Amino acid sequence: MKPYTVSSPQLSLTELPLLSETPGYEVLEGDPRASIRFDRGSATSRHRLGIWMCTPGTFRCTEKGDELQTVLEGQLTLVSENGKEHALGPGDSIYTEQGEKVIWKVHQTVKKVFFTHDSNR
């Protein structure tokens, strides 16, 4: 049996390139900055598990995989392609599908845990 990976959301994250310069992202308002830590896999892996954090701002993104996400800190609203809004805060979870276009309205810096399955890899 493989050992489990156990880590804390308090461990350091690595700042990502500007969302405005990242393929698949379109900044709509503000200057959101994202950081990440991979606990399993990497940006190019089929399966990724880790912590993601983003400062306030609004952006549209195309989801890079099927992803289960649980908010640890902060407040945000996700707007799905059909226009339905989902207000999320600590303890809330959401599932997004690969290729789905979602608008992220980050009201207070958000930290989330995620698991992503990318069927294209």
Buried (B, 14 or more C-beta within 10 A) or exposed (E): EEEEEEEEBEEEBEEBEEBEEBEEBBBEEEEBBBBBBBBEBEEEBEEBBBBBBBBBBBBBBEBBBBBBBBBBEBBBBBBBEEEEEEEBBEEBEBEBEBEBBBBBBBBEBBBBBBBBEBEEE
